[in-house]
C-alpha cells in the first residue's frame, strides 16, 4: 500500500518537476528518454537483476537491495538544480486556506480548468475508455491467447511482453528524436486510437512472431503518444495547476483499470477471446475520431503551436514582411 501511495505521488510530481529543470524545447527529448528507459528497466533490466539477486543471495536480501535503491533515488532528487521561477510563475495564484478546505479548493480549481480546456477534457475521457478497452485483454486474456492459439507457455508469453516493452522503448525514442509534430493533438490521439488496431492480431495470430510484432506496434504507438501527452501537460498546463492535472490524469488512468481486468475474464468466457480482442482493437479507433471532433483538436493545435523552431521561423518571416 505504501509503495502504491508513493507511486501516486511520484508521477504527478515528476510531471510538474521536469519543466523546472529543463527549457521548453528540451522537454520532448527528456520525456522520450524517460519513455525509453522506463519499459527497459521495468520489463528487462529490473527483472533480470532481481532474478540474479535472488539466485545469488536470497529473496529477503534481494528485497532489501530493492529498498535501498529508494535512497539512491532520494539522493538524485536532492542533487537536482531547479530552474529559477519566471515572472509568469511568480504571478501564479497564491494558496488560500490550509487543511481540508484548501484540498477541496485545489481539486475544484483543477477540475474547473479541465472542464474549461476542451482538448484536455477530451483527452482524459479518451484515456478512460482506452484503459477500459485495452488493459483487461492485455493483462488477463493474452496468456490464454498464447496458450490456445500458439500452444505456447510462459516463455512465449514472456517474449510477447518483451516485444511490447521493446516496441514501447523504440516508439518513445523515435518520437523524441524529432521536433514536436505540428498536429500534435491529432497525431497523439490517432497514435493511441489507430495504434491500438494491431491488438486484433493478438486474437487471431497462430505464429509467435506475428503476435510479437502486433504487440510491438501497440507498444510503440502507445509509448510515443505518452511522450507527446507528457510534453503537453508540461507545456500547456499552467505551472500552479500542473501537479493537480497530472494527479487527475493518473487517477483517470487507474479508475477503470480494475473494472477492465474484472470484465475481461467473463467477457472472454462468454464471447470468446478473439471477440474481446476485436473490440479492444476497433473500439479505440472509433473513439479517437470522436475525441478529435469533440475536443476541436485540429483547430486548437493550429491556434496553439508548440514547435518552437516553426514559431521562430514564422516570426522572422512576419518581421521581414513588415519591413518590406
Secondary structure, 3 states (H helix, E strand, C coil): CHHHHHHHHHHHHHHHHHCCCCCHHHHHHHHHHHHHHHHHHHHHHHHHHHHHHHHHCCHHHHHHHHHHHHHHHHHHHHCCCCCCCCHHHHCCCCCCCCCHHHHHHHHHHHHHHHHHCHHHHHHHHHHHHHHHHHHHHHHHHHHHHHHHHHCCCHHHHHHHHHHHHHHHHHHHHHHHCCCCCCCHHHHHHHHHHHHHCCHHHHHHCCCHHHHHHHHHHHHHHHHHHHHHHHHHHHHHCCHHHHHHHHHHHHHHHHHCHHHHHHHHHHHHHHHCHHHHHHHHHHHHHHHHHHHHHHCCHHHHHHHCCCCHHHHHHHHHHHHHHHHC
